[in-house]
Amino acid sequence: MAATAAWWLVWPLEYMKSQVQGQYGQPMPILARLRLTIQQRGGFFGLYRGLLPGTIRSFLANGTSMVVMQFAQRKVSELGLRG
């Protein structure tokens, strides 16, 4: 939950990074692209485009990582490899 909440906080920056990396439209400075995105995508909340798929991905990736880590720790303990 904490990782997903942190992801929500930085999502607008991630969205703008993707816009710049993908070179969508004309090449322009980041602040100009930010203003244009806000104007064309419905205001500030336009910066949160794609948040639902990102949230689902975060839950799946973080949840899977936790399950695999628990399994690995159990196996290390069973094999007596803990010091």
PyMOL commands that place a pseudoatom at each C-alpha (Angstrom):
pseudoatom trace, name=CA, resn=MET, resi=1, chain=A, elem=C, hetatm=0, pos=[0.000, 0.000, 0.000]
pseudoatom trace, name=CA, resn=ALA, resi=2, chain=A, elem=C, hetatm=0, pos=[2.817, 2.420, 0.881]
pseudoatom trace, name=CA, resn=ALA, resi=3, chain=A, elem=C, hetatm=0, pos=[4.576, 1.899, -2.443]
pseudoatom trace, name=CA, resn=THR, resi=4, chain=A, elem=C, hetatm=0, pos=[1.352, 2.508, -4.356]
pseudoatom trace, name=CA, resn=ALA, resi=5, chain=A, elem=C, hetatm=0, pos=[0.558, 5.647, -2.342]
pseudoatom trace, name=CA, resn=ALA, resi=6, chain=A, elem=C, hetatm=0, pos=[4.044, 6.973, -3.070]
pseudoatom trace, name=CA, resn=TRP, resi=7, chain=A, elem=C, hetatm=0, pos=[3.532, 6.149, -6.749]
pseudoatom trace, name=CA, resn=TRP, resi=8, chain=A, elem=C, hetatm=0, pos=[0.330, 8.228, -6.755]
pseudoatom trace, name=CA, resn=LEU, resi=9, chain=A, elem=C, hetatm=0, pos=[2.241, 11.222, -5.382]
pseudoatom trace, name=CA, resn=VAL, resi=10, chain=A, elem=C, hetatm=0, pos=[4.852, 11.171, -8.124]
pseudoatom trace, name=CA, resn=TRP, resi=11, chain=A, elem=C, hetatm=0, pos=[2.544, 10.045, -10.943]
pseudoatom trace, name=CA, resn=PRO, resi=12, chain=A, elem=C, hetatm=0, pos=[2.381, 13.489, -12.635]
pseudoatom trace, name=CA, resn=LEU, resi=13, chain=A, elem=C, hetatm=0, pos=[6.185, 13.539, -12.820]
pseudoatom trace, name=CA, resn=GLU, resi=14, chain=A, elem=C, hetatm=0, pos=[6.222, 10.004, -14.203]
pseudoatom trace, name=CA, resn=TYR, resi=15, chain=A, elem=C, hetatm=0, pos=[3.585, 10.963, -16.765]
pseudoatom trace, name=CA, resn=MET, resi=16, chain=A, elem=C, hetatm=0, pos=[5.598, 13.991, -17.894]
pseudoatom trace, name=CA, resn=LYS, resi=17, chain=A, elem=C, hetatm=0, pos=[8.784, 11.876, -18.067]
pseudoatom trace, name=CA, resn=SER, resi=18, chain=A, elem=C, hetatm=0, pos=[6.971, 9.460, -20.368]
pseudoatom trace, name=CA, resn=GLN, resi=19, chain=A, elem=C, hetatm=0, pos=[5.765, 12.342, -22.526]
pseudoatom trace, name=CA, resn=VAL, resi=20, chain=A, elem=C, hetatm=0, pos=[9.300, 13.687, -22.897]
pseudoatom trace, name=CA, resn=GLN, resi=21, chain=A, elem=C, hetatm=0, pos=[10.858, 10.254, -23.522]
pseudoatom trace, name=CA, resn=GLY, resi=22, chain=A, elem=C, hetatm=0, pos=[8.208, 9.384, -26.087]
pseudoatom trace, name=CA, resn=GLN, resi=23, chain=A, elem=C, hetatm=0, pos=[8.663, 12.770, -27.771]
pseudoatom trace, name=CA, resn=TYR, resi=24, chain=A, elem=C, hetatm=0, pos=[4.913, 13.152, -28.214]
pseudoatom trace, name=CA, resn=GLY, resi=25, chain=A, elem=C, hetatm=0, pos=[4.244, 16.167, -30.413]
pseudoatom trace, name=CA, resn=GLN, resi=26, chain=A, elem=C, hetatm=0, pos=[6.776, 18.939, -30.836]
pseudoatom trace, name=CA, resn=PRO, resi=27, chain=A, elem=C, hetatm=0, pos=[10.071, 18.906, -28.923]
pseudoatom trace, name=CA, resn=MET, resi=28, chain=A, elem=C, hetatm=0, pos=[9.699, 21.456, -26.105]
pseudoatom trace, name=CA, resn=PRO, resi=29, chain=A, elem=C, hetatm=0, pos=[10.955, 22.241, -22.615]
pseudoatom trace, name=CA, resn=ILE, resi=30, chain=A, elem=C, hetatm=0, pos=[9.396, 20.279, -19.739]
pseudoatom trace, name=CA, resn=LEU, resi=31, chain=A, elem=C, hetatm=0, pos=[7.533, 23.273, -18.262]
pseudoatom trace, name=CA, resn=ALA, resi=32, chain=A, elem=C, hetatm=0, pos=[6.017, 24.156, -21.628]
pseudoatom trace, name=CA, resn=ARG, resi=33, chain=A, elem=C, hetatm=0, pos=[4.948, 20.533, -22.073]
pseudoatom trace, name=CA, resn=LEU, resi=34, chain=A, elem=C, hetatm=0, pos=[3.476, 20.553, -18.558]
pseudoatom trace, name=CA, resn=ARG, resi=35, chain=A, elem=C, hetatm=0, pos=[1.407, 23.672, -19.310]
pseudoatom trace, name=CA, resn=LEU, resi=36, chain=A, elem=C, hetatm=0, pos=[0.259, 22.243, -22.638]
pseudoatom trace, name=CA, resn=THR, resi=37, chain=A, elem=C, hetatm=0, pos=[-0.728, 18.935, -21.052]
pseudoatom trace, name=CA, resn=ILE, resi=38, chain=A, elem=C, hetatm=0, pos=[-2.738, 20.689, -18.339]
pseudoatom trace, name=CA, resn=GLN, resi=39, chain=A, elem=C, hetatm=0, pos=[-4.517, 22.821, -20.951]
pseudoatom trace, name=CA, resn=GLN, resi=40, chain=A, elem=C, hetatm=0, pos=[-5.284, 19.986, -23.350]
pseudoatom trace, name=CA, resn=ARG, resi=41, chain=A, elem=C, hetatm=0, pos=[-5.983, 17.084, -20.965]
pseudoatom trace, name=CA, resn=GLY, resi=42, chain=A, elem=C, hetatm=0, pos=[-8.582, 18.592, -18.658]
pseudoatom trace, name=CA, resn=GLY, resi=43, chain=A, elem=C, hetatm=0, pos=[-6.582, 20.500, -16.086]
pseudoatom trace, name=CA, resn=PHE, resi=44, chain=A, elem=C, hetatm=0, pos=[-4.396, 19.197, -13.288]
pseudoatom trace, name=CA, resn=PHE, resi=45, chain=A, elem=C, hetatm=0, pos=[-6.117, 15.797, -13.209]
pseudoatom trace, name=CA, resn=GLY, resi=46, chain=A, elem=C, hetatm=0, pos=[-5.038, 15.263, -16.811]
pseudoatom trace, name=CA, resn=LEU, resi=47, chain=A, elem=C, hetatm=0, pos=[-1.600, 14.601, -15.345]
pseudoatom trace, name=CA, resn=TYR, resi=48, chain=A, elem=C, hetatm=0, pos=[-3.043, 11.491, -13.679]
pseudoatom trace, name=CA, resn=ARG, resi=49, chain=A, elem=C, hetatm=0, pos=[-3.901, 9.839, -16.981]
pseudoatom trace, name=CA, resn=GLY, resi=50, chain=A, elem=C, hetatm=0, pos=[-3.125, 6.104, -16.810]
pseudoatom trace, name=CA, resn=LEU, resi=51, chain=A, elem=C, hetatm=0, pos=[-3.194, 5.979, -13.007]
pseudoatom trace, name=CA, resn=LEU, resi=52, chain=A, elem=C, hetatm=0, pos=[-5.512, 2.938, -12.813]
pseudoatom trace, name=CA, resn=PRO, resi=53, chain=A, elem=C, hetatm=0, pos=[-3.318, 0.641, -14.956]
pseudoatom trace, name=CA, resn=GLY, resi=54, chain=A, elem=C, hetatm=0, pos=[-0.263, 1.915, -13.054]
pseudoatom trace, name=CA, resn=THR, resi=55, chain=A, elem=C, hetatm=0, pos=[-1.943, 1.130, -9.736]
pseudoatom trace, name=CA, resn=ILE, resi=56, chain=A, elem=C, hetatm=0, pos=[-2.878, -2.377, -10.847]
pseudoatom trace, name=CA, resn=ARG, resi=57, chain=A, elem=C, hetatm=0, pos=[0.687, -2.960, -12.035]
pseudoatom trace, name=CA, resn=SER, resi=58, chain=A, elem=C, hetatm=0, pos=[2.054, -1.686, -8.721]
pseudoatom trace, name=CA, resn=PHE, resi=59, chain=A, elem=C, hetatm=0, pos=[-0.142, -4.025, -6.669]
pseudoatom trace, name=CA, resn=LEU, resi=60, chain=A, elem=C, hetatm=0, pos=[0.735, -7.023, -8.842]
pseudoatom trace, name=CA, resn=ALA, resi=61, chain=A, elem=C, hetatm=0, pos=[4.476, -6.326, -8.950]
pseudoatom trace, name=CA, resn=ASN, resi=62, chain=A, elem=C, hetatm=0, pos=[4.830, -5.481, -5.250]
pseudoatom trace, name=CA, resn=GLY, resi=63, chain=A, elem=C, hetatm=0, pos=[2.581, -8.335, -4.148]
pseudoatom trace, name=CA, resn=THR, resi=64, chain=A, elem=C, hetatm=0, pos=[4.471, -10.835, -6.275]
pseudoatom trace, name=CA, resn=SER, resi=65, chain=A, elem=C, hetatm=0, pos=[7.781, -9.554, -4.948]
pseudoatom trace, name=CA, resn=MET, resi=66, chain=A, elem=C, hetatm=0, pos=[6.618, -10.023, -1.358]
pseudoatom trace, name=CA, resn=VAL, resi=67, chain=A, elem=C, hetatm=0, pos=[5.438, -13.584, -1.999]
pseudoatom trace, name=CA, resn=VAL, resi=68, chain=A, elem=C, hetatm=0, pos=[8.706, -14.529, -3.747]
pseudoatom trace, name=CA, resn=MET, resi=69, chain=A, elem=C, hetatm=0, pos=[10.792, -12.933, -0.977]
pseudoatom trace, name=CA, resn=GLN, resi=70, chain=A, elem=C, hetatm=0, pos=[8.914, -14.866, 1.721]
pseudoatom trace, name=CA, resn=PHE, resi=71, chain=A, elem=C, hetatm=0, pos=[9.387, -18.108, -0.214]
pseudoatom trace, name=CA, resn=ALA, resi=72, chain=A, elem=C, hetatm=0, pos=[13.110, -17.438, -0.661]
pseudoatom trace, name=CA, resn=GLN, resi=73, chain=A, elem=C, hetatm=0, pos=[13.566, -16.619, 3.034]
pseudoatom trace, name=CA, resn=ARG, resi=74, chain=A, elem=C, hetatm=0, pos=[11.774, -19.821, 4.042]
pseudoatom trace, name=CA, resn=LYS, resi=75, chain=A, elem=C, hetatm=0, pos=[13.958, -21.905, 1.711]
pseudoatom trace, name=CA, resn=VAL, resi=76, chain=A, elem=C, hetatm=0, pos=[17.155, -20.277, 3.016]
pseudoatom trace, name=CA, resn=SER, resi=77, chain=A, elem=C, hetatm=0, pos=[16.075, -21.068, 6.575]
pseudoatom trace, name=CA, resn=GLU, resi=78, chain=A, elem=C, hetatm=0, pos=[15.136, -24.669, 5.683]
pseudoatom trace, name=CA, resn=LEU, resi=79, chain=A, elem=C, hetatm=0, pos=[18.536, -25.222, 4.073]
pseudoatom trace, name=CA, resn=GLY, resi=80, chain=A, elem=C, hetatm=0, pos=[20.295, -23.846, 7.146]
pseudoatom trace, name=CA, resn=LEU, resi=81, chain=A, elem=C, hetatm=0, pos=[21.992, -21.057, 5.235]
pseudoatom trace, name=CA, resn=ARG, resi=82, chain=A, elem=C, hetatm=0, pos=[21.114, -18.325, 7.748]
pseudoatom trace, name=CA, resn=GLY, resi=83, chain=A, elem=C, hetatm=0, pos=[24.004, -17.266, 9.894]
for i in range(1, 83): cmd.bond("trace and resi %d" % i, "trace and resi %d" % (i + 1))
show_as sticks, trace
zoom trace
